Amino acid sequence: MNQPRIESIEIIDYSDLVGSGDDAHLVAVRAAGHTGWYGPVSGPAAALLDACVASLAIGASVVDHDRLLVQLQRGLGAPLGAVASWAIGALDCAVWDLHGRLEGSPVSVLLGASGDQTAVPAYASWLRLDVSVGSTAHLVRRVANQGWRSTKWGLRPDPRLEIEADAKRLALVVQRVSEAAGAPTAFDALWAWDEALMLRFSELVDPARLVWLEEPLDTYDMEGYGLLTASHPPLALGERLRLGDDPTPLLGLRALSAFTLDVVGCGGLTAALSLVRRAIAAGVPVYPHGRSLVPAVHLAAAFPDNVLAVEYQMQWEPRRQTLFTDPIRHDAGRLLVPEAPGLGLTPRRQ
């Protein structure tokens, strides 16, 4: 039987529906009378898709995902930058959506899910809320009471303070937020710390109040992370991994407790499948980054014992989901798995 092949690819600007924000483009891939979708993606990724990535995929098989990924990598050359990895990942996810529509099956089932799982666990993040301000405690409490597996907040350094004073301040923020939430909480350091601050914080913070500390240093700073000789504080890393990166050093870190890959940013579902299997072999649980929510939900449904929760970004995701007639919904801290063929999303305007 002949495999369906990609006939055309279109990048569509939906900024009139979601505003002039960076993530406002959808990718449409057509074959055999059907259209696969993914988005929204950023303006730079959309421009690269339109300029060269899309043309590399014309004529490729819709169902041979590994071959398409190799074809796109070779076409762009190595090493890939973050925007190129995102562009390839967005196209890959749109092709998976098309594959599912052609098969009449949700992508989660194509990935190996039984089809019986109706929801996956999620954790909520609200990174722009300044939790160092005492008046935010009621907002932390409100989010924590919605049933999420856990919550995550931004933990930014204060460049005006010396290392000792700032480390004490950050440890106190962790204590106050966990008390307001009534449970240990996760924090994202947003690549803004240095080694000295990370090490002093690790000595001062109460480990019982911390789920993990995410990305205090650059993702690729294995030397810096290696300075943590114990598994404290627990680290969450991996969001900035790009297609072609070797995850072995990161997955081998003693302090790593959560692998937070971005399903689109790492090169799409095809690449994410490989990374999840690598994490399973290393014994590291996976918590996909929330910017690629929809394919992450399908991935979590396919690996329920290893992908333990998907990030739901409280301040951004509701706006993204307004692009679709059937948005991803959450109930009591769990994200509902789409049952429709493909990724399960239909754009409001096609």
N, C-alpha and C positions, 0 to 999 in steps of 0.2 A: 504493500500500500504506500502511495506517495505521501511524504510528509508535507503538511502545509508550510508555505514559505512566506516570509514577510514581504508584503507588497508595497507598503508605504508607511511613513512615519511623519507625524505632525507634532509640532510644539505649539501649544495654544496658551495665550496670555489671558489669565482670569483676574487680573488686578482690579478690574472694575467691580468684581464681586467681593473681594477680600481686602481691598485697599491697596496702597502702593508699597506694601511690605515686600521683602525680598523673596519670600516663598509664595509665588503667585502663578506658576506655570504648570500645566499638565502635559504629559507625554501620551500621545495616541499612536498605537501600533496596529496596523490593519492587515488581515489575511483571511482568505476564504469566507468573505462576507461578514466577518466579525471584527470588533475593535477591542484591543486591550488598553487599559489606562493605568497611569501612575502619576501621583503628584500629591501636593504641590512641591515643586523644586525651585531653587533660587534662580535669579536672573542670570548669574554667570554660568551655572550648570545648563540652563536652558539655551543660552547662546552657544555654548560649546556643542551641545547636542545638535542644534540646528546647523552649525557651521561644518561639522565633520563627523561626529559620532554616528548620527542617524544613517548617513550614507554607507557606512561600513557594514550595517546590518541588513541592508536590502538584499533579498534573495536567500537569507539564512533560514534554517529550519526553526519553526516555532517551538518544537519539542526537544531539540538537542541543545540544552542550555549550556553545557560545558563547552561545546564546540564554539558556540556564539561568544562566550566569554573570552576564550582564547583568541578568537578572531578580532574582537574589539581591542584587547590588550596589544596584540601585534600591530594593529592599525595605528594606535596612538603612540606606541613605543614606551619604553621604561626609562627611568622610573616615572610613575604617575603622580601628579599632584592631587591635592584634595578635591579640586573642582572636577578634574577628569574622572576620578574615582566615583564621585557623586553622579556625574553624567552617565557613566556606564551602569552604575547601580540603578538609576532611575529607569533606564531603558530595559535592563534585565528584569526589573519588577513588572514593567508594563508587558513584557513578553510572557512572563509567568501568568499574568492576568488573562492575556489572550489565550494561552494554553488551557487554562482552566475553563474559560468560556467555550472553547472548542470541544473540550471533553465533557462539558456539563457538570464540572466538579469544582468544589472550593479548592483554592491553592493549598490549604492546610492538609487536605486529603492527598493531593499530589505529592506533598512533602512527607507523607507517611502517617498522618493522623488517622485515627479510627473513624472519625466523623461523629462520635458520640459526645465529644467535649463541647459544651455550649458556651463556656466562658473560661478565661484565663486570669490568674492573679495579676494585680497591678500595684505599683506604688506611685504615689502622687508627688510631684515636685513643683516648687514655686520659688524659682531662683532669684527673681527680682525683688522679692520681699526682704527688707532689711531686718532680719531677725535679731540684730544687735540692739534694736530699739525695744524697750520694754512694752510699749503699747501694742506690739504685734502679737502678744501672747494669745489673745482671743481668736485671732485668725489661725494661728497654729493649732489651737484646740479644735476649732471648727473643722478644719481639713482632716485632722487626725481622727475625728469622730465619724468620718464617712465610711469607715470600714476597709481602707486601703491596707495592704500588707505592711507598709511602712510609709513614712514621708521623708522627703529630701529638701534641704534648704541650702541657699548660698552661704558660704563662709569665706568672706573676703578679708584680706589683711588690711591693716591701717598703716600706710607708708610713713605716717608721722611718728609712729611709735618705735621704740627699740625692740629687739627680738624678744627679750624677756617679758616686757610689758604686753606686747601683742599676743604672745603665746598664752599668757594668763588670761587675757581678755577673750581669746577664741575658745579656750577651755571652759570659761564661764558661760559663754554663749551656748555651747553644747549642753551644759548643765541646765540652763534656763529653758531652752527649747524642748529638751527631753522631758522636763518637768511639766511644761505646758501641754505637750502631746500625751503625756502619761505613758510613754514607752520610749525605748531607744530610737534614735533618729539618725538618718544618713545626712551627710553634708557634702556639697560640691565646692571644691576650692578653686575651680575654674582656671587651673594652670597658672595661678597668680602668686604662689608661694616660692620661697627658696629653701634650700636644704636645711639651713640652720633653723628656720621657723618650723619646718616639718618635724625635725628631730626634737626640738624643745617642746612643741605641742604634744608629741607622742609621750613625753615624760609626765606631762601635767594633766592630760585629759583622763577622765574616768572611763575606762573601757566599757563599763556596764551601761553607759548612756549613749554609746556610739555604734550604729549599724556598720557604717564604713565612712572613710574619707576618700572622696573621689578626685583624682587628677590634681593633686597639689603641685606637681612638677610637670614638665613636658612629658607627653606620652612616651617618648623615645629615650628619656633620661634613665636608663637602666642602672647607671652608676650611682645616681642620686638615690633611687629607690632601694638599691642594694645596701645602702647605709643602715636601713632598718633591719637589724639583725634578728629581731623577733617578729612574730605575726601581729604586732601591735604598733600603731593602729591598723585595723584591717583596711586594706586599700581596694578601691574600685577603679579599674583602668580598662582602656581599650576603645573608647569612643572615637578617637582620631585615627585608628588603624585604617590604612588605605589598601586598595587592591594590590596584591603583590607583596605586601609586608609579611615578614616572618614573625608569627606570634610567639615563637618558642621562648625567647628571653622573658617576655612579659608573663606568659603562663607559668613560668618557672619561679617567679618571685615568691618568697616565703610569705610575705604579708598580703598577697593577693587573695581576696575573699569574694570578689565579684568581677566578672568579665562583662563590661558594658559596651559591647560592640554596637555600632550603628549599622543596621541591616542594609541601608542604601549606601551610606558613606563608605563601607568596606568593599563595595563593588556589586551589591545586590544580593538577592536571595541565594543565587548559585554560590557565590563566595561565602556568604554567611553560613550555609550548610557545612562547608568544609571547616570553618572556624569553630562552629559549635561542636563538631566531632573532635576537633583538636582539644577544645576545652573539656569535653567529657573524658578524654583520655588522660588529661592532666588533673582531673578531679576538681575542676573549678566551676562553680555554678554560673549561669549566664543570666544577665539582667539587661535586655536590649535597651538602647538609648531611645528616648521618646520621639525624636524628630522623625523617625521612620516608623510611626506607630502601626500602620495597617499591616505591612508585611511582617512586622515583629509579632503581632497577634497570631498570625498564621504559623509562624515559626514556633511560638510558644505552645500552640495547640498540638504541633507535631512532636515536640520534645517536652512533655509535661514534667518529666522527672529531672530535667536538666536546665530548662529555661524557666526559672522559678517565678519571675515577675517581670512585667513590661512597664517601663516608665510612662506615666501619663502627665504631660506638662500642662498644669492648670491654667497658665496664663496665655498659652499659644494654641493648644490643640482645639479648643472649641471654635476658634476662628477658622482654622484649617478645614475643619469638618463641615463648615457651611458651604463648601464647594460641592457637596454631594447630597443627593436626594435621600440617601440611606446611610447616614454617618455611623461611625463606630460609637456604640453606646456603652456606658458603664453602669453597673448596678452593685451597690454594697461593696465597692472596691474591686470589682472584677469587670473585665472588658469582655463584651459579648463577641463570640467568634462568628463572623459572617457565614451564612449558610448558602448564599447565592453562588453561582459559578464564578471562578476567578477569585480576585481579591474581594469582591463583593461590593464595590463602590460604583455608583453611577453619577457622572457629573451632572450638575443642574442644567448646564448648557453644553450641547454636543455639536 
